[in-house]
Amino acid sequence: MNRKILNIIKFTFEKDIRNKWFIVLNIVLFLLTVIVLNYNTVSTILKENNINLSKNEINIEVKDDKNLYYENLQKNLENYNGNEKINIKKVDDISSYTKDNIQEKILIEVKYSSDEIISLDVVSKEGFSTKIYNIIKNTADSTKESIIKQEYNISDNVLEKLKEETTISRTTLAVDNKDSDIKTIMQTISNYLILIILMIVLSKIANDISQEKMSKSIEYVLTSISSTKYLIAKILSINITLIIQVIFSVVYFVIGTLINNLITIIYYSPNLRLNSNAINGISTFNIDSSVIIFATIVIVFMILTVLVQCIIQAAVSAKTTNITEASNSTFLLVVINLCIYMVASLVITPLKVPNILIYILSCIPIISMYFIPTMLLLGQANVIQIIIATVLLIVSIPILFKVCGKIFKNGVLDYSNKKNKKKDNKNISKVQIQENIIKKKEFTRFGFIIGMSMILFIVCQLGISVILTPVIGIFNISDALKTQILNMVTFVLSLLIPSLFIGLYINNKRKDSKEDNNSKNKLKKDKQINKNEVVGIGYKLKYVLMTLPIVFILQIVLNYIYTKLGMNFDVLETFNMFNSSSVLLMILFFIQTAILPAIFEEYFIRDRVLNLCKKYGNLFAIIFSSLMFAILHMNLTQGIFAFLMGIILSVVVIKTKDLKTSMIIHFLNNGYAALTMIFEQNMYALSIINLVYFAMIIIGTLLISKELLFIFKDKKYKNKDKDKKVLKEKNRISNFVYMFLDYPFIIAIILSIVTLIVMEVMLRIL
Amino acid sequence: MLKVENLTKTFDKNVAVNNISFNASKGKIFGLLGRNGAGKSTIFRCMLNIIKQDSGKVLYNDKIIDEKILDKIGYLPEEGSLISSYTVLDQCIYYGMLKNMDEESIKKRLFELTSKFDIIEYMNMKQKDLSKGNRQKIQFIVSILHDPELLILDEPFSGLDPISVEQLKQVLLELKESGKIIVFSSHRMDHVEMLCEDILILDHGMEIIKGNIDDIKDSYNTKVINLVGKFDKNDIENLKEDKNIINIDKKSNDNYVLKVGKNLDIKQMFSTLKNSNITNLTTEKISLNDIFIDKVGKHYE
């Protein structure tokens, strides 16, 4: 072997082993091994010394009307050979004892009945030994038997036969029964062992390489030795460190057992011969040759697999930029291993004959580590398969060294930085390129924020009710009220928490945007004055009224479509609790359906999310916030309506720049639906509500028709403005795909889809 | 003899080094000059096989550089390139072993070199506890630990105080005397001017000037004249009309520095200065600094 490789190995593992943390770890390990190995001996010795000093007394008091059980128990307890002294007494009443005056007593109340024949109530302050418990139980059983025998005139023989268990003798022909126990143990141990080894070795490699990369010392190294050779040296030295650690552990074990023997000799009799079974115990096993073959195969696979993964880890960690990232990559690799292990234990079962796919899979490096020992154990593996797997593993090592050596070199020297891919486009200036990159990053950040808030929302929806149910249970109120309050609290919190989270990201910018808004407002005001429009409350109120007929028409249309498709359409979820016409409940229902959504949903969607999206253009903001609004409803049929409603509401908010308008619209819409449900029976109230609502709709329709006239007049003027805006917005949004790169966002999407499906299915079933 | 022929390297269509060739020979110091990001370090990395060039050759004694030759090369990378948790001694043993040295000779050489730089007391301190200048010295020591035949130094003077600069210069001159090939890069012209025989000025990976430092200065059309005496104001105004005088720099009332072209008529200059009393006149060659600013600046425009 190359001398440089040897030098590096020597230097690195020496450095590792003489590292102070390694020494601390080993001292702790040493002490632990010695203590664990000697604990039992020392404690028994101490016990034997103290045994006469403190003999516990246990008093058993039995309340037994027929005296049958008491006599049996007395008989059985005579044979008791525990450390404690037991006194048994018969009493008439045991109910007077409480937690404070029971002391060291066990109270037994025996009840006789025709159904159960005999049953016991056993009361004690603390738990007592299983020995005593077994006696109590066995006595009960035997008493029961004797009662049955007397009652039904059954002889002993018949009773014995009835009690006998049916024997099932089971043999699996494919499994080599003889040594399968040792093999099974070895197989499970090897699986856990490799995971532990991988965790230790991979994290060490990741750590070392990222440290060397950060300190740039790798440049020195690579001017003296090729990257592949360096990798070999690094990996070997770390594995040698591990092997040395194992050797040390064995040494501690031996020392521990020796000390154990020494103590026994000194304590019991100096003349006793040294009991060396603990050390020689392993060699006294009668090991079959098939077990040895199995063990060697497992060990060979283990070593090779660890090597392969070390190489991969080295290449991966060279690509990372700091230690945190490097340790994350280790975690990833270990998780992949765990997954393969799980798959292996699922796929390979003794009941199934493996198909070709499993055979092919089992030959692939890394996977083979988990597949082959299991298959071997079940007798499903054949020689050719094992040979192919081994050869593939061995061949893969030099190839991986070559490939990963290159990746390692590129990564560790950081020269293959991802520079802008859009280089060919020379029209874009340097500033624009950088701006684009920042925009992409912003979008992934945006995805992170949205994704996190969605996750928070869904988790709160599910979690808060679970947490609060026991809390609300304390109050002495009716069930309907409980669920009502629970729903309200969950609703408010699950919207408030994500909106606070988003608030973290927009609070700082708000002041600036307000200033912006002010200046824009002035411009707008000028325009509006030109158009003879009333600014302020009247202007906002006009928008509110104008949306009402649109929403109304939307509801009718959707209702028609849904009934055609055979689906239910409800603006609100239906509640069946109106049988109990309590006034409080109705008020709460109204608050929950009309007021709370109007405030909190609007705050979350139309204020937080909309503001967050605004910088990417109004169109994007409107569509995206409406989508979020639809997802909030967790319901397909409601979701579609919510999406369309969301578009209308966000347009209104952007137009009027006031959250209150959309709150009022939301309130009116939900409130109308809620009121019609509340006053379902009361025709008088219902007609008033309808009257008011339709009056508003008519006013709104009139306003719309008036506005339409204006729009036709100003058409030319408006178009010019719009074209420019649309262009700008297109430019901004084109990168929105990058949003999907952030993993909280992906998780949020998966989570919401799954919840949606579950909700839908639950609705169907209920 | 080190030969670099038509070296070209691009990173993702971004040309870092463009068709560079130069020779460095025994007993001479070669200087590579350029602004930050001009491609100096990239050239070194190509020379050392750390990265692979797109085209061109690097030959040492007419052989392509491989691992055996690499052992004869000492390389000083940019600053901060040592493992911070190792002590100086460990560091040197590690890198010395990588150059096939044995531990005893490493220790011996380390004592020798640290005493030369007056840092023998830092030998058992960790790299991270040292000051920036001392770290740079350690790095230099590591690079010459194995007594290399070819020495490649990337910004060797960065972070050093004036006395340390002198020490390093002294060591470099000693190495030069003993017949080593030394190539180093810098953006400090004064260091290059004092040490190098041959230079190459780079900008954006392109060769701007190459050759012997004195030849370059000679071929350059401007000179510097330093005048001391009592001057008449009108004379100075008249001097400005002379086309051959490029620049007049007033240092003080009785000291003017003129930057003049090659075709300057000294007689005519004196006749213009007839009302002034000149006590001292010295001429200097133009400094490398001026050449650099002139050439690289032009390249930018």
Interface residues (C-beta under 8 A of the other chain):
Chain A: R3 K4 N7 I8 K10 F11 K15 Q211 E212 S215 K216 S217 E219 Y220 V221 L222 T223 S224 I225 S226 K409 L413 Y415 S416 N417 K419 K423 D424
Chain B: F11 D12 K13 N14 R45 L48 N49 I50 I51 E67 L70 D71 I73 Y75 P77 E78 G80 S81 L82 I83 S84 S85 D90 I93 Y94 Y95 M97 L98 K99 N100 V142
